[in-house]
């Protein structure tokens, strides 16, 4: 192999290959026309739209059919979706919620914003929550568990559901990164009691920001609708109500018709997006699988993995850090997911920094809530050794070839 670019050699690529946005890279006149139509109809609010049916409602119907559930609700972001799902499930002060040690800050942060406390469960070599560890973090306050299929890789939902039933836990799926992933043909989001999706910029389909809640439970759906719209259920009662039976105070996480219009177009693209990402990922794994010392994140269902990222592990943290820097010098973007640390090590979680001066919600239990660096040893070992690159459907054959060439070039030097 030629001299590494980081050591003064010629890079594999002349320009930076920085894949990131599967749905966003495919924007064209269809998304533009969808937004234009809403603007020309002068109806950007879903509850005052002159379009029948409205764009948000059309998106919700399409998403519910895609996931295989009865109900979907458009909201403003993936984080809002998790919070709405938590409140729909009745989670709040006095409760603890199990969160996987490897996830984005929002999974744990939404629990805190709901007034509950996150407790962290270790992962296995999928980097997803290990079902066998669930019982270790349950106590009398534990009411729910959040599952997170990282970067398109499905969770072991059959085993998780069995453990949840054993411990009487509500299952909330945070499918923000993995719309379209499945296990045994059943989509992520259709396994648990309620689920959250994201359409933030680098998600599978994107509206810039945006999210959705899905469920088969009628009561949870009604609670989600009410919580996301100031306690109202307009399709059932109209604007406000004098009936105090099932009402409560909510917030405003309503999706606009502008967002819904783009979401409809993007949802039409999702099968093609996933098919192409899977094709590219298979090529990458087939070509790189023979490198000694380089391993891939375990996937429990290859047909259910959407192929949105190539995640690899090197033997040590130091080798991983050098590999990422060396690949960047070759003009191919790799990164270490979440800075190579479990989510509980992020300062605002680890030190329990909240917006409330009292320290709420961490101050509501008799025992002190303590997080320690080594409380999830598998996550602590594996996270610093991960190196990943996003896969997106507009990659060319040359892009794929360059990734393969770059990885082989750098690994030949360091492994």
N, C-alpha and C positions, 0 to 999 in steps of 0.2 A: 504494500500500500504506500501511497505517496505521503510526504511529510504533512502532519496535521497543520491546518490553518492557524490554530492557536499558537503553534511553534514557528510560524513564519511561512508555512506552505501555502499552496493555492487552494482556495475554498472549493468545495464541490459545486456550489452555485455562485453565480455572480450577484444575484439579487436574493433578498431574504424570503424564504418560504415560511409564511406565518399563518397556517390554517387555523380557523377558529369558529366560524359562524356558518353552520350548515344551511339553515333556512335563509339567513340574511344575505348570503352570497348569491342567492337565486332571485332576489328582488328584481322585478322588471315592470313593464307597463300594466300587468295584471293587478299588482298591489296598488300602483298609482291610480288606476282607473277605479278601483274599489273605494279608495279614499275620496277621490273626486266625486263619485256618485253620492256619497254621504254629504259632502260639502254642498253640492248642488241641491240636494234635498233639504238642506238647512235643518238637519235633524241629528246632531251629534250625540244626544243623550238617549240612552236606550228606552227610557220610560216616557219620552215625549217624541219618539220618532214618527215620521210620516211614512216610513217604509214598512210594509207588512209582507212577510215578517221582518223584524229588525235583524241587523247583522249579528248582534251579540246572541240573540236567540237562535239564529241559524248556526252559528259556531257551536253553541252549547249542544244543540241536537246532534251535530256532526261529531263532536268530541265524545259524547256519550255512546254513540254507535261505534266509534273507533275503539274505545276502551272496552266496551261491552258491559256498560252499566246503565241504570235507569235514568240517572240525573247528572247533569253537569251545570256548573255555575261559573260564569266568567267574572274574574276579579282583576285588581290592578297590578298584581305582581305575584311571583311565586311565594315570597315571604308572607304577603297578605293571605295567600291561599292556605299556608300552614296554620296561621293564626286563626283564620275563619274555621278551618277544619277542627282545630283544638276546641274552639268555643262551641261549635256544632256538636262535638262529642261531650260537652259538659266539663271540660278540663279547666281548672282555675286554682285559686289559692287553696292550700292544704294538700295539693296533689304533687306527686312526682311522676315524671315521664322519662322512660328509657330512650336514650339517643345513642346511635352508633358512634364509636370513638373517631371514625373517619367520615367526615361530612363537612359541608360548608357551615359557616357561622350561623346562618339563618335558621338551620334546623333546631339548634339549641336556643338561639336568640328568641325565636317565636314562642318557645315554651316559657321563657322568662317574661316576655311581654304579655303572655296569657295569665301571669300571676302564679305559675307553677315552677317547679325546680327540675332541671335536667339532671339525670344520673346517667353515667356512661357505661356502655357495654362494649366489650372488646370485639374485635373482628377476626376473621380467618384470612386465608391467603387469597380470597376474592376481594379483600378490603371492604367487604360488606359485613354487616352484623352477624356474629356467630350465634346461631340458635341455641347451641349448647351452653352459652354463657348467660342466657337471659335470667335463669333462676338465681344466679349469683348476685344480681343487683336489684332484686325485688324485695320490698318490705310492705308493711301494712298501708303505706301512703301511695304506693305505686299503682297508678290507674291506667296508664296507657304506654304504648311503645311506638316510636317512629322508626320506620324502616326506610333506608335510602339506597336504591340501586345506583352505585356510583358510575358515572361515565358510560352509561348504556348497558352495564353488566347486571342482569337480574339477580335479585335476592333469592335466598332459599325460602320462598314464602310458604311452601307446604309445611316445612318444619317449624317456621316461625309461628304460623297460625296454630299449630298444635301446642306449642309452648304457651302462646298467649291464652289459649283456652284453659290450659292447666292452671295458669296464674290469674285468670279472670281479668285480662288486660284488653282494652280497646286498641285496635291496630289502626294506626294512621300512616299511610304510605306517602312519603315525600319523593315523588317521581320527577322532581324538577329537571334533572339532567338526562332523563331516560324515557321520554315519551315514545311509546312504541315497543319498548322492551317487554319480554314475556317469559314465562316459565311454563313448560308443558303446553304451550299454545294459549295460555291465559295471560292477558296483558297485566303488567304492573299497573296498579291502580284499581284493579277489579278483585283483588284478593282480600284486602282489609275491609274495615268498616267504613272508611272514608279516605280520600287521597287528595294530594295537592300536586299541581303541575305548574311549571314556569315557562314563560315565553320571553325571558330576558334575552339580551342580544346574542349571547353565544350558546343558546339552547337549540334543540333540534329544529323546532320552528320558532320564529321570533316575531314579535310585534314591537321590539325595542325594549319595552317592559310590558308585563301582563302575566296573568296566571289564571288558573281554574281549579275548582274543587269538584270532585266527582264522588258519587256514592249510590248505593242501592237502597239505602235506608230513607224512608219517607220522612221520618221525624228529623233526622240529621240534616236532610236537605232543607226542610223548612227552617230549621235553626240557622243553617248557613245563610240562606236567603235573608233572613231577618238581621243577622249580625252584620252582613255586608251592606245593609241599606237602612241604617238608623232604627232597626227593630221592626221594619215594615216588611210585609209580604204583599206587594201591590197586585200581583196577579190573582190573589185570593181575596183581598180586602179593599183594594184601591189605595188611594193616598191617605195615610194615617188611619186610625180606627178608634172607635169608642169601646171596643171589646177588650177587656183586660185578661182574657183567659190565658193565652199563650205568648203574650208580648213581653219584650224586654228591651232594654236600651242597647243599641248597637253602634256601629261606626259606619264610615263611608268608604267602601272598597269597590264601588261600582265600576265595571268596565264600560268605556265609552263606545259608541257606535263606530268611531274612527278606528279604534283598536280592534273591535269585532270584525270590521270589514277586512282588515289585513289578515286577521286570524283565520277567516274563512278561506282565503286564497292559500295561505301557508298550509293549512290542514289538507287541502287538496294535493299538495306537493309531498306529503310526508312519506307515503309508500315509496316513491321514487328516490327520495333522500336516503332512506334507510337501506334500500336495495343497493345503491351505489356505495354507501359507506361500508356495508358488509363485504362487498366485492373487493374494495381496496384493502380493507383490514386483512382479509384472507391472503391476499398477495404478500402483504408485508410480513405476516406471521410465517407464511410458508418459506419466504426467502431468508428470514432471520433466525429461524428456529434452531439452526445448527451451531450457533455461536456458544462456545463453552463459557460458563459464568454468567450468561444472560438468560433470565427467565421471564416468563410472561405472567401477568395476573391471571389466576385461574378463573375460567368462565364455566358456570355450572350448566348452561344450556346454550350451545353455539348458535342454534337457530333462533333463540330468544334475545341474543346479544345484538344490539343495533349497530355496533361497529363504529361508534363515534369517536373512539380514542384508542391509541395503541399505548398500553401501560406495561412497562418493563421494570425489572428489578436487577440491580447490580449487587455484588457481594457486600460492599461497604458504603457508608455514607460519603466518605471521601471520594471514592471512585464515582459515585453518582454525581456529586458536585462537579467533578472534573469533566465527566461525560457531558453534562448539560452545557457547561461553558465551551467545551470543544465543539459540540454540535452547533451552538450559536455562532461560533467562529466559522463554521462551514456554511453559514447562512441557512440553517435549518433549525426552527424553533422547537426546543424541548424544554420542559419545565418539571419541577418537583411539586406534585399536587399539594396545595395548602401549605407551601413552605416546608414540607417534610415533617409536619407535626400533627398529632391528634388534635381534634377540635377543642378539647378541654384545655389545651395548652395555650390557646389564644388568650391574651391578657385579660380582656373584659370578662371572659368566662372563668379562667383560672383564679383570678383575684376577685371575682364576683362584683364587678363594677356595674352598677345599674344607675338609672336616672334618678332613682329615689334616694334621698339622703339617708333614710332609715336602713337601707340595704335590702329592702323588699325586692323579691320574694324569698331571699335566702335566709331571712331572719325569723321565719314563721314556724320552725320546728324546734322541739325541745333540744334535740342534739344539733351540734354545729355541723353545717354542710362543709365537708373538706374534700378538695380535689388534690390528688398527688400525681406527680409526673409519671410514676411507674404503675398507675392503677390499671392500665390496659397494656400489658407488656407486648402483645403481638403488634398492636398498632404502633407502639413506641419503637419497635424494631423495624417494621416494614416501611413506615411512612418516610423516613429519611433516605431510604434506598430506592424509592420509586422515581422513575423518569418517564414522562409521557408526552405525546404529541397528539393534538386533535386531528381528526380525519373529517374532511368535508367533501361533498359530492362534486364540487367543481374542480377537484384536483385533476391534473393531467397525468398521462402516463409518464411524462418526464419528471413531474413532481414526485411521483411514487418511486421511480428509479433513483432519484436523488436521495430520498430518505434512506433507501436500502444501501446505497453506496456510502452515504455519510455514516450510518450506524456501523457498517462493517469496517470502514476506515478507522473510526475512533476506537471501536472495540479491539481491533487488531493491535492497537497501541497500549491499551490499558488492561486488557484481560489476558 
